Amino acid sequence: MPRPFRILPRAGSTDQLSIEPLAAEHIAKLIDPLLDPKVYQWIEPHRDEASFWAFCEAIIAGPGDRFPDQTWWNHALFDRVSGAGVGRLEATFIGDQVEVAYLLGSRWWHRGMGSEALNWLVDEIRQAAPEITIWATVHPENEPSQRVLLRNGFSEVHDFPDTLRSYDPGDLVYLFDAKQD
Ligand SMILES: CC(C)(COP(=O)(O)OP(=O)(O)OC[C@H]1O[C@@H](n2cnc3c(N)ncnc32)[C@H](O)[C@@H]1OP(=O)(O)O)[C@@H](O)C(=O)NCCC(=O)NCCS
């Protein structure tokens, strides 16, 4: 079994975002952006506020004994100007691979925030683990997500490990290519 990845997630910022390791005190600010039904066109939605709280508490608690080979980084995204909740980031480490995902409330789309958040996360991962391979899986109809990946150093690949946790049959798979930097 691959050993879990030990480096803790850090706080940071981009031009438009402040970024914090997800904590219980962030959840209230994320309800508005992340219970937005538009966010879940291609992703399993949260049923209601209570299930969103429970979900956030579970990801903050981490993989624990259920997934002993995994490490989870979860971050909350905030608008740097207003402090409002914008969305969240996740990175799932298993062995020498990590999968990334990003979700922003729809009122924040089309401002470059998705790209800023993804770039920040990729930089953090590369500093923490320079040799790791960085993957993303996307529903084939999720064009905004595919554009964000293609603009930010990822390429679609057809050969990928069967250990990707977020892969559903039919998904497109993207791999970060450091040479495109
Ligand atoms: C995918 C997602 C994160 C994209 O976020 P975003 O913040 O809108 O992404 P960006 O702003 O970086 O790029 C999107 C568009 O904004 C444009 N844009 C980039 N910078 C901009 C700026 N400064 N001002 C205005 N527009 C800008 C881009 O050109 C791009 O345009 P296009 O979509 O017409 O090609 C967002 O749509 C989302 O959260 N979707 C729901 C959840 C999801 O599906 N997540 C992915 C699967 S894990």
The ligand as an SDF file (V2000), in Angstrom:
LIG
                    3D

 48 50  0  0  0  0  0  0  0  0999 V2000
  -14.7730   25.1810  -13.8870 C   0  0  0  0  0  0  0  0  0  0  0  0
  -14.8060   26.4600  -13.0690 C   0  0  0  0  0  0  0  0  0  0  0  0
  -13.9790   26.3050  -11.8140 C   0  0  0  0  0  0  0  0  0  0  0  0
  -14.2160   27.5860  -13.9210 C   0  0  0  0  0  0  0  0  0  0  0  0
  -14.0780   28.7410  -13.0730 O   0  0  0  0  0  0  0  0  0  0  0  0
  -13.9030   30.2250  -13.6520 P   0  0  0  0  0  0  0  0  0  0  0  0
  -13.4680   31.0430  -12.5070 O   0  0  0  0  0  0  0  0  0  0  0  0
  -15.1120   30.6420  -14.3810 O   0  0  0  0  0  0  0  0  0  0  0  0
  -12.6830   30.0090  -14.6450 O   0  0  0  0  0  0  0  0  0  0  0  0
  -11.8500   31.1860  -15.3340 P   0  0  0  0  0  0  0  0  0  0  0  0
  -12.5010   32.4890  -15.0790 O   0  0  0  0  0  0  0  0  0  0  0  0
  -10.4390   31.0070  -14.9510 O   0  0  0  0  0  0  0  0  0  0  0  0
  -11.9920   30.8140  -16.8450 O   0  0  0  0  0  0  0  0  0  0  0  0
  -13.2950   30.7460  -17.3670 C   0  0  0  0  0  0  0  0  0  0  0  0
  -13.5500   31.8770  -18.3110 C   0  0  0  0  0  0  0  0  0  0  0  0
  -13.2880   33.1850  -17.7800 O   0  0  0  0  0  0  0  0  0  0  0  0
  -12.4370   33.9050  -18.6810 C   0  0  0  0  0  0  0  0  0  0  0  0
  -11.5650   34.7680  -17.9050 N   0  0  0  0  0  0  0  0  0  0  0  0
  -10.3550   34.4660  -17.4210 C   0  0  0  0  0  0  0  0  0  0  0  0
   -9.8330   35.5150  -16.7720 N   0  0  0  0  0  0  0  0  0  0  0  0
  -10.7490   36.4940  -16.8390 C   0  0  0  0  0  0  0  0  0  0  0  0
  -10.7930   37.8360  -16.3700 C   0  0  0  0  0  0  0  0  0  0  0  0
   -9.7870   38.3670  -15.6680 N   0  0  0  0  0  0  0  0  0  0  0  0
  -11.8980   38.5530  -16.6070 N   0  0  0  0  0  0  0  0  0  0  0  0
  -12.9220   38.0290  -17.2920 C   0  0  0  0  0  0  0  0  0  0  0  0
  -12.9270   36.7750  -17.7730 N   0  0  0  0  0  0  0  0  0  0  0  0
  -11.8510   36.0160  -17.5570 C   0  0  0  0  0  0  0  0  0  0  0  0
  -11.6690   32.8450  -19.3810 C   0  0  0  0  0  0  0  0  0  0  0  0
  -11.2010   33.3200  -20.6250 O   0  0  0  0  0  0  0  0  0  0  0  0
  -12.7070   31.7780  -19.5260 C   0  0  0  0  0  0  0  0  0  0  0  0
  -13.5600   32.0910  -20.5930 O   0  0  0  0  0  0  0  0  0  0  0  0
  -14.3500   30.9870  -21.3610 P   0  0  0  0  0  0  0  0  0  0  0  0
  -14.9310   30.0510  -20.3380 O   0  0  0  0  0  0  0  0  0  0  0  0
  -15.4130   31.7470  -22.0930 O   0  0  0  0  0  0  0  0  0  0  0  0
  -13.3570   30.3440  -22.2460 O   0  0  0  0  0  0  0  0  0  0  0  0
  -16.2430   26.8520  -12.6950 C   0  0  0  0  0  0  0  0  0  0  0  0
  -17.0090   26.8960  -13.8800 O   0  0  0  0  0  0  0  0  0  0  0  0
  -16.9120   25.8980  -11.7120 C   0  0  0  0  0  0  0  0  0  0  0  0
  -16.7020   25.9920  -10.5120 O   0  0  0  0  0  0  0  0  0  0  0  0
  -17.7560   24.9960  -12.2340 N   0  0  0  0  0  0  0  0  0  0  0  0
  -18.5480   24.0990  -11.3880 C   0  0  0  0  0  0  0  0  0  0  0  0
  -17.7220   23.0630  -10.6630 C   0  0  0  0  0  0  0  0  0  0  0  0
  -16.9460   22.2200  -11.6280 C   0  0  0  0  0  0  0  0  0  0  0  0
  -17.4890   21.7270  -12.6070 O   0  0  0  0  0  0  0  0  0  0  0  0
  -15.6530   22.0590  -11.3160 N   0  0  0  0  0  0  0  0  0  0  0  0
  -14.7680   21.2980  -12.1630 C   0  0  0  0  0  0  0  0  0  0  0  0
  -14.8230   19.8520  -11.9240 C   0  0  0  0  0  0  0  0  0  0  0  0
  -13.8980   19.4210  -10.4970 S   0  0  0  0  0  0  0  0  0  0  0  0
  1  2  1  0
  2  3  1  0
  2  4  1  0
  2 36  1  0
  4  5  1  0
  5  6  1  0
  6  7  2  0
  6  8  1  0
  6  9  1  0
  9 10  1  0
 10 11  2  0
 10 12  1  0
 10 13  1  0
 13 14  1  0
 14 15  1  0
 15 16  1  0
 15 30  1  0
 16 17  1  0
 17 18  1  0
 17 28  1  0
 18 19  1  0
 18 27  1  0
 19 20  2  0
 20 21  1  0
 21 22  1  0
 21 27  2  0
 22 23  1  0
 22 24  2  0
 24 25  1  0
 25 26  2  0
 26 27  1  0
 28 29  1  0
 28 30  1  0
 30 31  1  0
 31 32  1  0
 32 33  2  0
 32 34  1  0
 32 35  1  0
 36 37  1  0
 36 38  1  0
 38 39  2  0
 38 40  1  0
 40 41  1  0
 41 42  1  0
 42 43  1  0
 43 44  2  0
 43 45  1  0
 45 46  1  0
 46 47  1  0
 47 48  1  0
M  END
$$$$
